[in-house]
């Protein structure tokens, strides 16, 4: 079965045909490292990690290049560093360190390259100067601005401005998240470069501007994708001339469609004189928390780090694999409601799957055809997970091989059990002692004491299961962690 992906630009599901099957290239917008990433930020990280794993399975580990950027120059970064009384470098380094640890706990592979915006200022300046020289951008009061009107007037064979977001010019003007400034020619013009304020980071400006400045938000991804997926592959890619400045897949959250990705397309196509920036544009849906939009004002704003290490959501902390499974149970293009109940259900599922793997030897088993067919149908992870349920009990080795393509079942059953027991408010030895005391109470028909011990264990996250020994008829009690 061929891989089919939904393309936001064409609004259709298309068969994926790489520009060069030996060098499949994907760019995904990464974090702005001014604060800890929230659980909504985790969704594109997990979704495109699954796509990365699938592409490597289809085209080989060395046949896929995955670039996810780090934005380390931004107004929010400057403000937060000043608020905390630390340097910008200290803030971005500390925030990025936590981010990397958090996404690793979610089971995500490292991208092949994680470029920083501050390391690609030269490429940004070069693109900006090309745009000015071609008449797509202009200098005004030490700013450089891109003109969508000039882009559309040129009729260069690229999509019209607004095609990705499927918006008209009037809609974009009404909803544009842009500064209203007297030096703009049109309301939709957006900043490529701006002067730096005193104390903020600054670099030599393009186009003869005397004062130091810094890039706008959108130009950085055009520059980093161009450098890392076009220039770095010069001489390696086998393609037609029309594809020389094009890469395969660009991904991110649906909130980035407009203006960020719309502006990326405009900048890149005009600067590089190409009809396309990327062949496929993929976007994951929104995330809400317990039925409401996530917001600090509502008190439901939750970070990945809090979910992993605190009891701020659902009264307890959660394993990264639980968060990952809960995320993948909803198709990536659909909105997702993040609930404690969904996490509990994901955890129970993992308990069942890891239990089925006890005593199953590691082997070279491959994912099943049905599982692969689901994933190749626009990353249908709910369908793939349904296949895991059907094979977990009868074909656990295949279930494990398939699940690992989703970044799940990465541990041994013993490691999973140890992780679950580590979260208990009581040691395994103490649990066995309480079970023995409960059995003694039952033998003495002291039902009140038996129930008290059971309820205490439940409160500590321990579930008991009573069953008669088939050989002796004696009551045996086993337990498992439920927290």
Buried (B, 14 or more C-beta within 10 A) or exposed (E): EEBBBBBBBBEEEBEBEBBBEEBBBBBBBBBBBBBBBBBBBBBBBBBBBBBBBBBBBBBEEEBBBBBBBBBBBBBEBBEBBEEEEBEBEEBBEBBBEBBBEBBEBBBBBEBBBBBBBBEBBEBBBBBBBBBBEBEBBBBEEBBBBBBBBBBBEBEBEBBEBBBBBEBEBEEBEEEBEBEEBEEBEEBBBBBBBBBBEEEBBBBEBBBEBEEBBBBBBBBBBBBBBBBBBBEEBEEEBEEEEEBBBBBBBBBBBBBBBBBBBBBBBBBBBBBBBBEBBBBBBBBBBBBBBBEEEBEEEEEBBBBBBBBBEEEBBBEBBBBBBBBBBBBBBBBBBEEBEBBBEBBBBBBEBBBEBBBBBEEBEEEEBEBBEBBBBBBBBBBBBBBBBBBBEEBBEEBBBBBBBBBBBBBBBBBBBEEBBEBBBEBBEBEBEBBEEBBEEBBEBBEEEBEEBBEEBBEEBEEBBBBBEEEEEEEEEEEEBEBBBBB
